[in-house]
Amino acid sequence: MMRAPGQVVCEGFTLLELLVALAIFGLLAAMSYSGLQAVLQQQSYTEQAADRLGALQKLYLIMQRDIEQIVARTVRDEFGDAQPPVVGGDALQFTRGGWRNPAGRQRSTLQRVGYAYDDEQLIRYTWSVLDRAQDSEAVQQPLIEEIERMQLRYLDRNDEWQEQWPASDADSDPDPEDPLLAIPKAIEVTIEHNRFGPIVWLFQLPQ
């Protein structure tokens, strides 16, 4: 068939060309989706890591505020037995000052506070009174999760680390006649985070 001079001939894609074009388009779409998924996943990991670091920082500040305000004030437990200002082993309990009172209630500025590890959580305990009755209950405040363990050590007046307080060693045991000696010089807190591993904090106590 003869073409007239100047006549434009429109030729479409062949089936093979269409299939190749569709295959390339599909490959590019898959690569774009995969790249987007990787970016979103990395963003999620970054946000989770930031949240975990934020929780650790908050925990440190709370513990620092509590421990660095420990005072030499003995208390009585729910059975009426006297307890030292600081009692510690795997868990920790102590009397602290500086309990804020924005409502102006008639109460002491001293507070009994405790820390303990339970079921991958670090929990803070507080009591509304220093000398407890049998119906006194602690308020529990979970502070952080993903914790595998907590270990505590106590620096005595001889600059030796003790695993519990009051120390069982007679040479390190504080003199009960002097309440100031019933307080360690420092407390070392080691927590094992299942993402970040062991984290060690050292808090110096007022002397």
C-alpha positions as a printed Julia matrix, in Angstrom:
207×3 Matrix{Float64}:
  0.0    0.0     0.0
  1.41   3.36   -1.03
  1.51   6.3     1.39
  0.55   9.75    0.29
  3.32  12.28    0.59
  3.27  14.01    4.01
  0.95  11.44    5.57
  1.78  10.71    9.26
  1.75   7.1    10.23
  1.01   6.3    13.94
  2.51   3.07   15.08
  1.53   1.65   18.51
  3.61  -0.38   20.95
  3.93  -4.0    20.29
  2.71  -6.46   22.9
  6.29  -7.27   23.84
  7.11  -3.6    24.39
  4.04  -3.2    26.62
  5.01  -6.22   28.68
  8.55  -4.91   29.11
  7.26  -1.46   30.11
  4.85  -2.97   32.63
  7.6   -5.14   34.08
  9.91  -2.14   34.49
  7.11  -0.09   36.07
  6.3   -2.9    38.47
  9.96  -3.27   39.44
 10.3    0.47   40.09
  7.11   0.48   42.15
  8.34  -2.46   44.22
 11.7   -0.78   44.79
 10.0    2.46   45.84
  7.7    0.61   48.24
 10.58  -1.33   49.7
 12.58   1.86   50.18
  9.63   3.59   51.83
  9.15   0.63   54.16
 12.83   0.74   55.12
 12.62   4.47   55.87
  9.48   4.05   57.97
 10.98   1.09   59.81
 14.17   3.01   60.57
 12.09   5.97   61.77
 10.14   3.65   64.07
 13.38   2.19   65.49
 14.74   5.7    66.06
 11.58   6.81   67.85
 11.59   3.69   70.04
 15.25   4.22   70.94
 14.54   7.86   71.8
 11.61   6.8    74.0
 13.79   4.26   75.83
 16.57   6.8    76.38
 14.0    9.31   77.59
 12.65   6.79   80.1
 16.18   6.09   81.37
 16.9    9.79   81.76
 13.66  10.29   83.67
 14.49   7.32   85.92
 17.94   8.75   86.67
 16.54  12.15   87.61
 13.91  10.63   89.92
 16.45   8.41   91.67
 18.94  11.26   91.95
 16.3   13.53   93.5
 15.35  10.85   96.01
 18.71   9.4    97.0
 20.62  12.67   97.22
 18.05  13.95   99.75
 18.31  10.98  102.15
 18.18  12.05  105.8
 19.11  10.26  109.02
 15.59   9.68  110.27
 14.64   6.25  111.58
 11.08   5.0   111.11
  8.82   2.29  112.5
  7.38  -0.41  110.29
  3.83  -1.76  110.44
  4.8   -4.0   113.37
  6.21  -1.14  115.42
  9.83  -2.17  114.92
 12.42   0.56  114.38
 14.01   0.66  110.94
 17.25   2.47  109.99
 17.16   5.51  107.72
 18.5    3.32  104.89
 17.7   -0.36  104.44
 19.03  -2.03  101.32
 19.91  -5.28   99.66
 18.43  -6.23   96.31
 15.77  -3.6    97.04
 16.17  -0.2    98.67
 14.16   1.75  101.24
 15.06   5.06  102.86
 13.86   8.33  104.38
 14.26  11.43  102.25
 13.66  15.12  102.76
 12.34  17.76  100.4
  8.9   16.21   99.92
  7.09  18.98   98.09
  3.82  20.23   99.52
  2.2   22.56   96.96
 -1.24  22.18   98.55
  0.07  23.33  101.92
 -1.16  20.28  103.82
 -0.23  19.73  107.45
  2.34  17.0   107.02
  6.06  16.43  107.25
  8.41  17.24  104.41
 10.06  13.85  105.05
  8.94  10.79  103.12
  9.69   7.08  103.14
 10.62   5.89   99.65
 11.55   2.5    98.22
 12.81   0.98   94.97
 12.46  -2.63   93.88
 12.73  -4.76   90.74
  9.7   -6.85   89.8
  8.8   -8.62   86.55
 11.07  -6.6    84.22
 10.0   -3.35   85.85
 11.62  -0.95   88.28
  9.01   0.22   90.77
  9.1    3.18   93.14
  7.23   2.89   96.43
  6.12   5.79   98.63
  4.36   5.91  101.99
  2.19   8.77  103.18
  3.52   8.44  106.76
  6.95   7.72  108.18
  5.88   5.54  111.11
  3.47   3.08  109.57
  0.42   1.38  111.0
 -0.64  -2.13  110.05
 -3.09  -0.75  107.49
 -0.52   1.56  105.87
 -0.08   0.75  102.19
  2.57   1.91   99.78
  1.76   3.69   96.55
  3.42   1.84   93.66
  4.76   3.75   90.67
  6.24   1.7    87.79
  9.09   3.79   86.4
 10.57   1.8    83.53
 10.17  -1.51   81.71
 12.54  -3.83   79.83
 14.76  -4.21   82.9
 16.37  -7.61   83.47
 17.8   -6.95   86.93
 18.8   -4.3    89.46
 21.87  -4.53   91.68
 22.72  -2.19   94.56
 25.95  -1.55   96.48
 26.59   0.72   99.44
 29.81   2.59  100.23
 30.56   2.51  103.96
 32.59   4.98  106.03
 35.75   2.93  105.37
 35.25   3.38  101.61
 34.42  -0.28  101.19
 31.49  -1.51   99.12
 28.81  -3.52  100.91
 26.13  -5.69   99.31
 23.55  -4.77  101.93
 22.81  -1.96  104.35
 23.18  -1.75  107.28
 26.34  -3.72  106.66
 26.62  -7.14  108.27
 30.37  -6.73  108.8
 31.02  -5.55  112.35
 33.85  -3.31  111.16
 31.58  -1.62  108.65
 28.32  -1.72  110.6
 27.2    1.82  111.48
 27.12   2.8   115.12
 23.41   2.84  116.1
 24.17   5.57  118.63
 25.12   7.9   115.8
 22.32   8.19  113.22
 24.6    9.94  110.76
 26.66   6.77  110.5
 23.53   4.84  109.57
 23.75   6.38  106.11
 26.19   5.12  103.46
 28.48   7.58  101.77
 27.21   6.6    98.34
 24.88   4.16   96.63
 25.74   2.44   93.35
 22.79   1.41   91.2
 23.3   -1.04   88.33
 20.38  -1.83   86.06
 20.5   -4.33   83.2
 18.44  -3.01   80.29
 17.53  -5.61   77.68
 18.33  -3.13   74.88
 21.24  -1.1    76.23
 22.88  -3.61   78.55
 24.26  -2.72   82.0
 23.97   0.89   83.15
 25.75   2.03   86.31
 24.86   5.15   88.3
 26.62   6.45   91.41
 24.76   8.71   93.83
 26.55  10.53   96.64
 24.57  10.95   99.85
 24.58  14.0   102.11
 26.91  13.57  105.08
